[in-house]
Amino acid sequence: MRHWTAVVGPCRRPGRIGVQCGRASPAEFGVEAIWPVGFTPAWQAARPVAAFGGGGGAGNGGRRLMTVQQLRGFSLPEEGELVAVDVAGTAVAVTVLDGEVHAFDDTCPHAGCSLADGELDEQDVVCPCHFARFDITTGAVVEGSATSGVGIWSATFTAGTLELEGPRSEAPAPELSSAPAPAPGSSAPPTSGPDRDITVLIEREHESFRRQFDMLPGLTDSQELEQAWDALVDLLEIHASGEEFVLYPSVVHAAEHPAQEAEHGVRDHNEIRDSVRVVQERTVGSAPWWQAVRTVEAANEQHLQEEERDVLPSLRDNTDRERREALGQQWLTFHADHEGARGLSGKDANPQAVLDRPADL
């Protein structure tokens, strides 16, 4: 489901503590956004924040403007439940822990995934895509690959009105060691947390890509735009290579028309890679650059939709959950081994070589 950007609206999905939360139309909840007299909504006063692939805000030298907003008719989530609201163009996650309301940036700074789709583990929120953990009281990175923490919002709830003010500056990530990169396969992703079914993990990354493409037009500082684009390109390559090493060899043994689906997916990846190379040849922020970016987005979106319609449902229908979770663990290990696209060339893949690659499980 796509992220609602222009209006404020929470979403809920029933389930266990640490419930996952998708996006839904604000009209479903009758939530109304109001602003104090003289307050200018952030979509007029500030640009969106490039929250993935590094810290810093959009424009203003990396500083984020403070926003105050009230949501009337707001229903507090249950203890441990996560909901997401859109505060003047910024996604904010809201939860209740030990009777106290907490709010923090919903976008994971690692890969742009929605933290409201994750789970709450005591006072840590666990990202649903790559299992980074953040302290919801400080915003600090507790564990994982994120290079910065998340912004914390002051939250008060009175008589059906939620008031949010923030964000405070993102907490820094823990000091990184100077040790060499781990050997492939040696990384150990956590074995608990959100759903690790590979089809679920892939769909969550799909949504993170959509969020990130949506955020790019709000960046007008060329340096920040280039950084955001480079981070997105790395994530696209990790995703494509991960599918070629983990997903497609398994699809070949599970799908009704395995070779055709896998080969088509690899050719889609190569089309996206070719389109990315065109972007890299253009001046960042120029009209030709934006045109090339839109070409990448269109090719990527077509691939995501085809995969969601054909490949992933087929894998679910023909593979038991235990195997899909084992593949999900491989998927997470591949991402950890290739953080920042480490060791990946970005060159076009040979479809036949992918088809011939044995599945590890």
C-alpha positions as CSV (number, residue, x, y, z in Angstrom):
1,M,0.0,0.0,0.0
2,R,1.3,3.5,-0.8
3,H,2.0,6.1,1.8
4,W,-0.5,8.9,2.2
5,T,1.4,12.2,2.0
6,A,-0.9,15.2,2.0
7,V,-3.2,14.5,4.9
8,V,-2.9,13.1,8.4
9,G,-4.3,9.6,9.1
10,P,-3.4,6.8,11.4
11,C,-3.7,3.1,10.6
12,R,-4.1,0.0,12.7
13,R,-4.0,-3.7,12.0
14,P,-5.2,-6.0,14.8
15,G,-2.8,-8.6,16.2
16,R,-0.3,-9.3,18.9
17,I,1.7,-6.7,20.7
18,G,4.1,-5.2,18.3
19,V,1.4,-5.2,15.6
20,Q,2.5,-4.3,12.1
21,C,0.8,-1.3,10.6
22,G,0.2,-0.6,6.9
23,R,-1.2,2.6,5.4
24,A,-4.9,3.4,5.0
25,S,-7.0,6.3,3.8
26,P,-7.4,9.0,6.5
27,A,-11.1,9.2,5.6
28,E,-11.5,5.8,7.2
29,F,-10.7,7.3,10.6
30,G,-12.2,10.8,10.3
31,V,-9.0,12.4,11.5
32,E,-8.7,16.2,11.1
33,A,-5.5,18.1,11.2
34,I,-5.4,21.6,12.6
35,W,-2.6,24.1,13.1
36,P,-2.1,26.8,15.7
37,V,-2.8,30.4,14.6
38,G,0.1,31.7,12.6
39,F,1.6,28.3,12.0
40,T,2.8,27.5,8.5
41,P,2.4,23.8,7.5
42,A,5.8,22.2,6.8
43,W,5.0,21.4,3.2
44,Q,5.0,25.2,2.6
45,A,7.8,26.1,5.0
46,A,10.2,23.2,4.6
47,R,11.2,20.4,2.3
48,P,10.8,16.7,3.2
49,V,13.6,15.0,4.9
50,A,16.0,12.5,3.2
51,A,15.7,10.1,6.0
52,F,17.3,7.1,4.3
53,G,20.9,6.4,3.4
54,G,22.3,8.9,6.0
55,G,21.2,11.6,8.4
56,G,20.4,15.2,7.8
57,G,17.4,17.1,6.7
58,A,16.5,18.4,3.3
59,G,18.0,21.7,2.7
60,N,18.9,24.0,5.6
61,G,22.3,22.5,5.8
62,G,21.0,19.3,7.1
63,R,18.9,20.9,9.8
64,R,15.3,19.9,10.2
65,L,12.7,22.5,11.0
66,M,10.6,22.0,14.1
67,T,6.9,21.2,13.4
68,V,4.0,21.5,15.8
69,Q,0.8,19.8,14.9
70,Q,-2.4,18.7,16.5
71,L,-4.6,15.8,15.5
72,R,-8.1,16.0,16.8
73,G,-10.3,12.9,17.0
74,F,-7.3,10.8,17.4
75,S,-7.7,7.4,19.1
76,L,-4.6,6.3,21.0
77,P,-3.1,2.9,20.0
78,E,-3.2,0.0,22.4
79,E,-0.1,-0.7,24.6
80,G,2.7,-1.8,22.3
81,E,0.7,-1.1,19.1
82,L,2.4,1.0,16.4
83,V,0.5,3.4,14.2
84,A,1.7,5.9,11.6
85,V,0.5,9.4,11.0
86,D,1.6,11.9,8.4
87,V,2.6,15.2,10.0
88,A,2.7,17.8,7.3
89,G,4.6,15.5,4.9
90,T,6.7,13.7,7.5
91,A,5.7,10.1,8.5
92,V,5.7,9.8,12.3
93,A,5.2,6.5,14.3
94,V,3.2,6.7,17.5
95,T,3.0,4.1,20.2
96,V,2.1,3.7,23.9
97,L,4.7,2.1,26.2
98,D,3.9,1.7,30.0
99,G,1.1,4.1,29.6
100,E,3.2,6.8,28.1
101,V,2.8,8.1,24.5
102,H,5.9,8.0,22.3
103,A,6.5,9.3,18.8
104,F,9.4,9.1,16.5
105,D,10.3,9.3,12.8
106,D,8.6,6.5,11.0
107,T,11.2,6.2,8.2
108,C,14.2,3.9,9.0
109,P,17.4,5.8,8.1
110,H,19.0,2.6,6.8
111,A,16.7,1.7,3.8
112,G,13.6,3.9,4.1
113,C,11.3,1.2,5.5
114,S,8.3,2.1,7.7
115,L,9.1,1.4,11.4
116,A,5.4,1.3,12.1
117,D,5.4,-1.9,10.0
118,G,7.8,-3.4,12.5
119,E,7.5,-4.5,16.1
120,L,8.0,-3.1,19.5
121,D,10.4,-5.1,21.7
122,E,10.3,-3.4,25.2
123,Q,11.5,0.1,24.4
124,D,13.1,-0.8,21.1
125,V,11.3,-0.6,17.7
126,V,12.6,-3.3,15.3
127,C,12.6,-2.3,11.6
128,P,10.7,-4.9,9.5
129,C,13.0,-4.9,6.5
130,H,16.6,-5.5,7.9
131,F,15.9,-5.7,11.7
132,A,17.7,-2.6,12.8
133,R,16.7,-1.6,16.3
134,F,16.1,1.9,17.7
135,D,15.4,3.1,21.2
136,I,12.1,4.9,21.0
137,T,12.9,7.1,24.0
138,T,16.2,8.5,22.6
139,G,16.1,7.7,18.9
140,A,19.5,6.0,19.2
141,V,20.5,3.0,17.1
142,V,20.6,-0.1,19.4
143,E,21.6,-2.6,16.7
144,G,21.8,-2.9,13.0
145,S,23.2,-1.2,9.9
146,A,21.6,2.3,10.3
147,T,24.1,5.1,10.1
148,S,22.0,7.4,12.2
149,G,19.2,7.3,14.7
150,V,15.7,8.5,14.3
151,G,14.2,11.8,15.3
152,I,12.1,11.9,18.5
153,W,8.9,13.9,18.7
154,S,7.3,15.3,21.9
155,A,3.8,13.8,22.2
156,T,0.9,14.7,24.4
157,F,-2.6,13.4,24.3
158,T,-5.5,15.3,25.9
159,A,-9.2,14.8,25.4
160,G,-8.9,13.1,22.0
161,T,-6.3,15.5,20.7
162,L,-2.7,14.3,20.0
163,E,-0.1,17.1,19.8
164,L,3.2,16.4,18.2
165,E,6.2,18.7,18.3
166,G,9.6,17.9,16.7
167,P,11.6,16.3,15.7
168,R,14.6,16.5,18.0
169,S,17.9,15.8,16.3
170,E,18.5,12.2,15.3
171,A,20.7,10.3,17.8
172,P,24.0,9.2,16.3
173,A,24.7,5.5,15.5
174,P,27.2,3.7,17.7
175,E,30.9,4.1,16.8
176,L,31.8,1.9,13.9
177,S,34.9,-0.2,14.3
178,S,37.7,-0.1,11.8
179,A,37.7,-3.9,11.5
180,P,37.6,-5.3,7.9
181,A,34.3,-6.2,6.3
182,P,33.0,-9.6,7.4
183,A,33.5,-12.6,5.1
184,P,30.5,-13.4,3.0
185,G,28.0,-15.5,4.9
186,S,29.6,-14.7,8.3
187,S,27.1,-12.0,9.3
188,A,24.5,-13.1,11.8
189,P,21.1,-11.4,11.4
190,P,18.9,-11.7,14.5
191,T,16.7,-14.7,14.8
192,S,13.8,-13.0,16.4
193,G,11.7,-9.9,15.5
194,P,9.3,-9.2,12.6
195,D,8.2,-11.7,10.0
196,R,11.2,-13.1,8.1
197,D,9.3,-14.9,5.3
198,I,11.3,-13.9,2.2
199,T,8.2,-12.9,0.3
200,V,7.3,-10.5,3.1
201,L,10.8,-9.0,3.3
202,I,10.9,-8.4,-0.4
203,E,7.5,-6.7,-0.4
204,R,8.6,-4.5,2.4
205,E,11.6,-3.4,0.4
206,H,9.4,-2.7,-2.5
207,E,7.4,-0.3,-0.3
208,S,10.7,1.3,0.9
209,F,11.7,2.0,-2.7
210,R,8.4,3.6,-3.4
211,R,8.8,5.8,-0.4
212,Q,12.3,6.9,-1.4
213,F,11.3,7.7,-5.0
214,D,8.4,9.8,-3.6
215,M,10.8,11.7,-1.3
216,L,13.4,12.7,-4.0
217,P,11.4,15.6,-5.5
218,G,11.4,17.3,-2.2
219,L,15.2,17.6,-2.1
220,T,16.4,20.8,-3.7
221,D,20.0,20.8,-2.3
222,S,22.1,19.1,-5.0
223,Q,24.5,17.5,-2.6
224,E,21.7,16.0,-0.5
225,L,19.9,14.9,-3.7
226,E,23.0,13.2,-4.9
227,Q,23.5,11.4,-1.6
228,A,19.9,10.3,-1.5
229,W,20.1,9.0,-5.0
230,D,23.4,7.2,-4.5
231,A,22.0,5.5,-1.4
232,L,18.9,4.4,-3.3
233,V,21.0,3.1,-6.2
234,D,23.0,0.9,-3.7
235,L,19.8,-0.4,-2.2
236,L,18.3,-1.2,-5.6
237,E,21.5,-3.2,-6.5
238,I,21.5,-5.1,-3.3
239,H,17.9,-6.0,-3.8
240,A,18.4,-7.1,-7.4
241,S,21.5,-9.1,-6.7
242,G,19.9,-10.6,-3.6
243,E,17.0,-11.8,-5.8
244,E,19.4,-13.3,-8.3
245,F,21.4,-15.2,-5.6
246,V,18.6,-16.2,-3.2
247,L,15.1,-15.8,-4.7
248,Y,15.3,-16.8,-8.3
249,P,17.2,-20.0,-7.8
250,S,14.4,-21.0,-5.5
251,V,11.7,-19.8,-7.9
252,V,13.1,-22.1,-10.5
253,H,12.3,-25.1,-8.3
254,A,8.9,-23.8,-7.2
255,A,7.1,-21.8,-9.8
256,E,4.8,-23.2,-12.5
257,H,6.8,-21.6,-15.2
258,P,10.1,-21.2,-13.3
259,A,12.7,-20.4,-16.0
260,Q,10.4,-17.9,-17.7
261,E,9.7,-16.0,-14.5
262,A,13.3,-16.0,-13.3
263,E,14.7,-15.0,-16.7
264,H,12.2,-12.2,-17.0
265,G,13.1,-10.9,-13.6
266,V,16.8,-10.8,-14.4
267,R,16.1,-8.9,-17.6
268,D,14.0,-6.4,-15.6
269,H,17.0,-5.9,-13.3
270,N,19.3,-5.3,-16.2
271,E,16.9,-2.8,-17.6
272,I,16.9,-0.9,-14.3
273,R,20.7,-1.1,-14.1
274,D,21.0,0.3,-17.6
275,S,18.6,3.1,-16.7
276,V,20.6,3.9,-13.6
277,R,23.8,4.3,-15.7
278,V,22.0,6.9,-17.8
279,V,21.2,8.9,-14.6
280,Q,24.8,8.8,-13.5
281,E,25.8,10.5,-16.8
282,R,23.6,13.5,-16.2
283,T,24.1,16.5,-14.0
284,V,22.3,16.0,-10.6
285,G,19.1,18.0,-10.4
286,S,19.0,19.0,-14.1
287,A,15.9,18.4,-16.2
288,P,17.7,15.5,-18.1
289,W,18.7,14.0,-14.8
290,W,15.1,14.1,-13.5
291,Q,13.8,12.6,-16.7
292,A,16.3,9.7,-16.4
293,V,15.3,9.2,-12.7
294,R,11.7,9.0,-13.7
295,T,12.7,6.3,-16.3
296,V,14.4,4.3,-13.5
297,E,11.3,4.7,-11.3
298,A,8.9,3.6,-14.0
299,A,11.0,0.5,-14.9
300,N,11.4,-0.4,-11.2
301,E,7.7,0.0,-10.5
302,Q,6.7,-2.2,-13.4
303,H,9.1,-4.9,-12.1
304,L,7.8,-4.6,-8.5
305,Q,4.2,-4.9,-9.7
306,E,4.9,-8.0,-11.8
307,E,6.8,-9.6,-9.0
308,E,4.0,-8.9,-6.5
309,R,1.4,-10.2,-8.9
310,D,3.2,-13.3,-10.2
311,V,6.5,-14.4,-8.6
312,L,5.9,-13.9,-4.9
313,P,2.4,-15.5,-4.8
314,S,3.7,-18.4,-6.8
315,L,6.5,-18.9,-4.3
316,R,4.0,-18.8,-1.4
317,D,1.7,-21.3,-3.0
318,N,4.5,-23.8,-3.8
319,T,6.9,-23.4,-0.9
320,D,6.1,-24.1,2.8
321,R,6.6,-21.4,5.4
322,E,9.6,-23.0,7.0
323,R,11.5,-22.9,3.7
324,R,10.4,-19.3,3.0
325,E,11.7,-18.2,6.5
326,A,15.0,-20.0,5.8
327,L,15.3,-18.2,2.5
328,G,14.5,-15.0,4.4
329,Q,17.4,-15.6,6.7
330,Q,19.6,-16.0,3.7
331,W,18.2,-12.8,2.3
332,L,19.1,-10.9,5.5
333,T,22.6,-12.4,5.5
334,F,23.1,-11.4,1.9
335,H,22.1,-7.8,2.8
336,A,24.4,-7.7,5.8
337,D,27.3,-9.1,3.7
338,H,26.8,-6.5,1.0
339,E,25.9,-3.4,3.1
340,G,26.4,-0.3,0.9
341,A,26.5,-2.6,-2.2
342,R,29.9,-3.9,-1.0
343,G,31.3,-6.5,-3.4
344,L,28.6,-5.9,-6.0
345,S,29.6,-4.7,-9.4
346,G,26.3,-3.3,-10.6
347,K,26.9,-4.9,-14.0
348,D,24.2,-6.7,-15.9
349,A,23.6,-10.2,-14.8
350,N,23.5,-13.2,-17.1
351,P,20.0,-14.7,-17.0
352,Q,21.2,-18.2,-17.8
353,A,23.8,-18.1,-15.1
354,V,21.1,-17.2,-12.6
355,L,18.9,-20.0,-13.8
356,D,21.8,-22.5,-13.5
357,R,22.7,-21.4,-9.9
358,P,21.7,-24.1,-7.4
359,A,19.4,-23.1,-4.6
360,D,21.2,-23.3,-1.3
361,L,18.3,-24.9,0.5
